Structures are given as C-alpha cells and as structure tokens.
Amino acid sequence: MVPTVEWKDGMVRILDQSRLPEQVTFLDCKDYQTVARAIQELRVRGAPAIGVTAAMGVALGAQSLTMTSYEEFAKAVRGICDHLAATRPTAVNLFWAIERMKTTLVGLRGHPVSEIKRRLVEESQRILDEDIAMNKEIGRHGATLIRDGQNILTHCNAGALATAGYGTALGVVRAAWEQGKKIRVLADETRPVLQGARLTVWELMQDHIPVTLITDNMAGALMRQGQVQLCLVGADRIAANGDVANKIGTYSVAVLAKAHGIPFYVAAPHSTIDLATPSGDQIPIEQRKPQEVTSIFGSQPVAPIGAEVLNPAFDVTPAEYITAIITEQGVFKPSELAERFRR
Ligand code: MRU
C-alpha cells in the first residue's frame, strides 16, 4: 500500500484521498496550515490517520519557528497545536496525538530549541510507527473471530488509508486473509462522501481481497437473506461506557445486526478510547457542509437548490449493540474497556 502520510524531505506528504480512486496523487505540505486544511477537507481522513497527520503538522510547524528561547518557542508550538486541534471535533485520536506532542515539548524544557525541533519530528514518526504496529496486533486478535467462508459487512473505510497503515477493521480482514481464510467483504458505499465505495473497495482490490460494493440501504435485505455473517467497523471515539462514535450509518448497521442475530465488532487502538468521556451522549459530532449531501463532489447536483439538509458526519452506537471491541491488547466486551484501559 502507498503510505497515507509520511515525513519526506522536511515536508508532510499526504496521499490525497479526496481524489481516490481515479487518481493516486500526493499533497506535499510545506506548512502546518496546509496540513490543517488537508484534514478539514478530508484529503487525509480516518481517526488514526488524522492523529498521525496532526502530530506531523505540529513537528512541521515547529521547524519554521525562529525564536531561540524555550518559553517563546513553546508558546508558538502550543498555538500550532490549537490550530490543528480545531480541524475536526469527533475523532479523539487527533487530540490524543497532539497531546503527545505537547508532552514531548514539556519534557524537553531547558533543551536547545534545535534539539526540540528534531525530537518533535522523531515523536511524530514514533506515533506513526506505533499505529502500524497496533493495527497488526488488532489484526492478530481480530482474525481469531473470523471463520473461513464468512461474508463481512463493513461501513466507511477503517483500512490502511484511515490509519498509518494496515488498518483497524480492514487490518482484521487482512490478517484473516493472510491466514488463508476465504472471506468476502461487503462494503457499504457510505453516503455522502463514499469512503466505502471509493476507498475500502479500492484498497481491498489493491490487495486482491474479495470485496463487493453495496449501497447503504442494502444491508438489511442482505442480512435477512443470510448473506452477512459478521459486521466489522472502526471507531472515531469510544466512550468509557463502551458507546462508539463512527461514520454516520454505523448505528443503523448495528441495530440491523442485532435484529438478525449477527455479531457486530468494533476494531480500534487504545488511542481511540476516551475514558474522559463518560458516554456517547457527550461525544461531539461533526456537522459538515450541506453540499456534501446535495451534490456529488460539489459538481453534480442531486437535490433541488435551497433544499434543507442535515449532514452529521458521525453517529453513536450504544454499547448494548456491540458484541466486542477488538484492540491491540485483545478482544473485550464494551463494559470491560474502562477497567482495562484505565491509566
Ligand atoms: O469522516 P472520516 O472519513 O474521517 O470518517 C472515518 C470513519 O468514520 C472511520 O470508520 C473511523 O475513523 C475509523 S478509521 C480506522
């Protein structure tokens, strides 16, 4: 797979996902403002990927600062952190990664600014490397839940593209496939931005893993026909009680799965678990612009001009609908998470 995001020649290089699958193009960000815009415009998206990208954005912004006093430098870096933190509100990985960068900064108080700049780049690279390693562990644990011959329904893209590599939900699919299990992914297209159709189908086809694209409104009918054995999705934030925020439409899939007696799994690293948020009711849900719904990619209109629109980017699936949460540390019931991940 091509890297989603990387530090290259003193710049942050982002695979521009808004152009996939037609074009594989990269955006070379020379300043942190461009990184922030890329996150807002979904050129890079997916909870772990935006965390890694924001961390690299902080490191990039720090490189351009000219002051030599620690206090002035740290104040400016904190400003860069605030700018990047204001890009998208729901995925907690963004705030988690920025917090790690701030902790690095504070830990280096008194060191020369030139050294801190280098160490910030190293920390962002560590966040990236750890993300891939966690996804492989998620894959290893999750693959034990998948049997030969199963059809797995997924929603949005929780794959290599949504992370630094390998993927969370699709990491589980990859691991099961690597073990020789003959499986098939049923990919919800995921209106309105079509991450399922454009990204999940693209990345699985790249790896020759069987995938069938379906429209979002087919899931129930396929479940009733016995064509879905398992549902597997990623997460943008998991609250302390095990409620999960993920792409809008996830809740509907979970309710359908429960009605049909089909297991519904969520795959996510610890950077997605937010024990400071007691339940899904407190998770901030991003509202995006109406044009994403009223037209296809801002060009082809699909609704009358002036139509009133709702466009929440995420929904919350209550813990009671979730069979288990697959993490890099193992597979847990939603109710076990708080105990297991308390710091
Ligand atoms: O709006 P997006 O494309 O950033 O939404 C992404 C999702 O909802 C993913 O399912 C989630 O971030 C998990 S990614 C491993």
Boltz pocket constraint, residues with backbone or C-beta under 6 A from the ligand:
constraints:
  - pocket:
      binder: B
      contacts: [[A, 44], [A, 45], [A, 46], [A, 47], [A, 48], [A, 91], [A, 155], [A, 156], [A, 157], [A, 158], [A, 159], [A, 162], [A, 163], [A, 167], [A, 168], [A, 169], [A, 195], [A, 233], [A, 234], [A, 235], [A, 236], [A, 246], [A, 247], [A, 248], [A, 267], [A, 313]]
      max_distance: 6.0
